[in-house]
Amino acid sequence: MSGGTREGAAPEDGSPRRFAGLRPGDRVAVVAPSGPVDPVRLEAGCGVLRDLGLEVVLAGHVLDRANLAGAAARDGWHRLAGTDADRAADLEAAWCDPDVRAVLCARGGYGATRLLDLLDWDALAAASGDGRGPKALHGSSDITALHVAFGARLGVSTSFGPMVAGLVADLAGPLDDDRERTLAHLRSTLFGDPAGATVTGSHALSPGRAEGVLTGGTLALLTALIGTPHAPPPAAGRIVLLEDVCEAPYRVDRMLTQLLQAGWFDGAAGVVLGSWTDCGDPAELDAVFTDRLGPLGVPVLAGVPAGHGPCQVTLELGAPVRLDAAALTLSVPAGRRRASDSRPLPGGVR
């Protein structure tokens, strides 16, 4: 979706400062805050970024392996992409590098929440932007923990979309309609398409229209952060994006119930439901969503291709959006890129 207006000054309404659109030739860093990364898929994804005109650098520990207790990787035990200290150091170094314009995550999995207490938030805040505006953090799934923390602590918008060694790696081969759309949205969001963009859902569960700043991400991560110092700010006045993967309907119900009982949804302006890949019977999920979210009395749009599906549009968390459940649309108003950069988006927007 569109990067819209991206200036460095904080908006008067207290919403996040929107990250600066990339330009061809910009340097981006790839980090691995969560699960271990496949080197072949990583290189394929980096090739896609280079084809977009970006200079790609890899964090020092992006291909590391470690078990949960921090020891060298042992077969049969869950693995992370290196120790917590090394993964946090890579993320911090990439964000604080003045020559890096965006930090892109290689993949999700598990591990991002373990980094939140290790990061130097004062240093990250000091390095969040320059005259071009804030830099971008991009990723999805487990990276939701970082989206929440960067938005709340640094006051910047972030980019929720396919990851470098994830679906982006598949964009190196022949492109079907889903991959074409995935690539187009990735490009237009990161580079700041001035025309705005609209994403279409499949069906509405509750009618209505709403406007607000987009928040949310992967449901399991939002729920995991509740009750911690890194809890997502209340959704009051905001449009909430929710998606997940491999969660049975009763687990989705339990997580929604926890957020509702915690008061997190109080005052939310609307809800956008992304992909729910391998989450059971879609009809049962819709029944859960209607039962849990319907009493909020806000528009609920389902079937937006964001999250873990074969098409993964990129959405800017922290950007103002318009939700029209009747029209089945979620849109970012038209904005503009910085006047100092009149170059077209690489490859055009399809």
N, C-alpha and C positions, 0 to 999 in steps of 0.2 A: 504494500500500500504506500501511499505517498509519504515522503518525508515532510512535505509541507513547508511552512515558514520555519527556518532554523536559525535563530539568532542566539548569541551567547547570553544575553540578559535574561534574567528570570521573568516569566510572565507575571503581570500584576495580580492574576487570580490565584497565584500560588501553585499552579500546575507545573509539572517538570519542564525544564529547558529541553527543547527538542534537539536531538543530536544532529550534527552538521552532515549534510550529504557528501558522500565521497566524490572524488574526481578521478578521472583516469590518471594513472601514475602514482596514486596514493599508496602508502605502505600500510598493510594490515598484518596483524600478528595472529597466529593460530595457537590456541592454548587447549589443554585437556584438563579441565577441573574435576572431571568425574571418572567415568570408566575407561578401561584400556582401549587404545586406538589401533586399528588395523593399518599397517603402513602402506599397503597397496591402495586402500580406499582413501587414505589421507592424501596421497600423492595425486590421485584422480581428482579429488575435490579441490586441491590447490591448483591443479591445471585449469579447472573451470574458473576459479577466481582470477588467474592470470589472463585467461581469455577475455575477462571483463575489463582488462587493462590495469589490474592492481598488482603491486609488488607484494609478494607474500613472504613473510618470515615465520619460522617455526620456533616456538618456545623450547628451551633447552631440555625439558623433561617430557615433551609431548609423547614420546614413545616408551616411557618408563612403565614398569610393572611393579606393583607392591600389593600385599594382602592388607586386610582391614587393620591388622595390628601394626602395620608399618614395616614388616619384615619383607625380605625378598620374596617374590611371587612363588607360591607353592601350588602344585597341581591340585585341582579339586576344591580349592578355597576361592572365595570371591576375591576378585582383583580390582584394584584401582589403577589409575594412570600415574603411578608413583606415590610417594609419601605425601601426607597432608602438607607438610612444610614445603616440599618442592613444588607441589601443584599451586599452593598459595603464592609462593615466591614468583612462579612463572606468570600468574595472572597479574600480580602487582607490578612486576617489571614491565610487562607489556602495556598495561594501562598508563604507567608513569613515563613511558618512553615518549618524548616529545615528537619523535619522527613517526610514530604510529597513529593513524587516524581512526582505526577501528580494531576491536579485539573480537575475533570470531572463535567460537568453541568447536572443537573437533567432533565431539559427540556427547551424549548424555549418559544415562545409566544410573550410577549412584556415586555420591561423594561430595557434591557441591556444598551441602549444608555443613560439612565438616570444616570447610574453609572460612566460614563467616567470622569465627572468633579469632582467626589468625591474621586477617588482613589489617593493614594500617589504613584505617578509613580517613584519617587526616591527610595522609600522603595521596590517597586516591582522589580525595576531594580537590586537593591543590592541582592535580594533574588532569582534571576532568575536561578541560577545554582551553581554547586560546581564542584569538581573534576570529577564527572561523566558526566558533561555537563548540559545544561539547562533542567528544568523540563517541563512537557507538560501541555497545556490547551486543553481540548477536549469538543466539542459540535458542534452544527450547528444551522441553522435557525437564530433566533434572536441573537444568540451568535456570528454571523458574526461581530457585532460591536466590540466585545472583540478580535476576531481574528485580525481584522484590527489594533486595538490599540496596542495589545501586539506585533504584528509583527513590527509596525512602531516605537513604543516607546521603546520596550525592545530588539528588534533585534533578536527575536527567532521565530522558526517555531512553528506551532500549528496544532492540529489534528481536522479535519472537519469530523464529523460522527455522528452516532446515539447516542441518549442521554439515560441516566440511567433510567429515568422513562418514556422514550419514547419507541422506538423499542427495545432497549436492554432488557427491561422488558419482551418482548415477546419471547426472546431467552431462557427464563427459561423453556418453554414448548417444545412440539414436534417441530422439525425443518424441514421445507420444504426446497426446494432448495434455495429460496430467503434468508431465515433466516440462513441457513448454510453458504452462501456466505457472508452475513452481519457479522456473528460472525468471520469467518476466516479473513476477512479484518480488523476488529476491533483488533483482537489479533495480527496480523502480523504487523500492523502499530504501535500500542502502545508498543509492545515488541521489535520492531526493527528487523524484518526478514532480514537476511543478503543476501538473494537471489534476492532481488528486487521483483517487482510485476508488472503485467499488467492488466489494466481494459479495457474492450471492450465496445465501443459504438454501436449504432444500424445503423447509417447512417451518411454520410458526407454531409454537406451543401456547403462546399468549400474545394477544394483539397489542398494537400500540406503536408509538414513536418515542424516541428519547435521544438526547444528546448528552455527552459527557466525556471525560477522559477515560481511555481504555486502560483497564487493569486486569490482573489475574494471571492465567497461565495454566499449568498442569495441576489438576485438582489435588493429587496426592501430596505434592510439594507445598501447596498453599496450606493444606490441613496440617502437615508436619511442622510448619512454622508457628502455628497458633500456640500461644502460651509461652513463646520464647522471646528473647530480646529482639529477635529478627522477624517478628510477626508482621504479616502484610498489613498496612494501614487499612482502616475500615473502608468499605466500598461505597459509603454514602456519596451520592451524587455522581457515581461513576458507572460506566458500562463494563460489566464483568465478563471476561473471556474464560471459559472452562473447557478443558479437554483432558483426555488421559488414554492409557493403553493397558490392556491386560488386567482390567479391574472388573470383577463381576458386579452385576447390578446391585446386589446387597451391600457391597463395599462402597460403591458410588453413593448409595443411599446413606450409609453410615457417615461418610465424609461430609456430604451435604448437611446432614443433621448436625454434625459437630460445628460446622461453620455457622449454621443458623442459631444453634444454642449459644454460641460464643458472641452472637450479635454482629458478626462480620458483615452480613448482608443488609443490615438495617439501613434503609435509605438509599439502597442501590437504585440506579436509574433504569437499568436494563441488563439482560443477560444474553450472551452469545455463546452457543454451544458448538464446539469444534468437532473434530473427529473423535470417535470412541472405538478405536481399533481393537478387535479381540476383547470386547467388553460385554459379550453376551448378546441376547436377543434385542435388536433395536427397538422393538415395540415395548419390551419390558423397561428398557432405559427411558423411553419417552414417558411411560407411565410414572416412573420414579421422578423424572424431572418435573412433570406436571404436578405431582403430589407435593414435592418438596419446594419447588420454586413458584408454582402458581399463586399461593397465598401472598407472595410479595406484591402482587398487583402491578407488575411491570412487564413490558414487552420481553418475550423470550424467543429468540431466533435460533433454530437448530440446523445442523447440516452444513455449517461453514467449514470449508476444507482447510482447517488449520490444526496442526498437531502432529499426528503419527501416520496419517494415511498416505496413499499413493500420490496425492496432490497436497502440497504443503505451502499455502500462501504465507507470506511474511507480513506480520502485523506489528505496528509500532506501539508498544506499551507506553503510556504516558502521552499519547497524542489525542487531540479532540476528535471524536467520531460521532456519526449520526446513525442511529439504528431505526430502521423502518421494518417492523415485522410483517406488515401487510404486503409490502413490496419485496420482502425477503432479502433486504440489502443492509449491509454495513459499509459505510463510506467515510473516507477522510476528505474534508473539504479541500478544494484546490488551494494550493499554496504557491510558494516560489522558492527557487534556489537563490543562493547569494548572488547579488548582482555582479560580483567580481568574477563569477564563473559562468560563461555563456556557452560552454561546450555542450554538445548534445550527449544524452545518455549513450553508453556503449551499446551498439547493436540495435538501438531503438527499443521501444516498449511494445510488446505484442499483446 
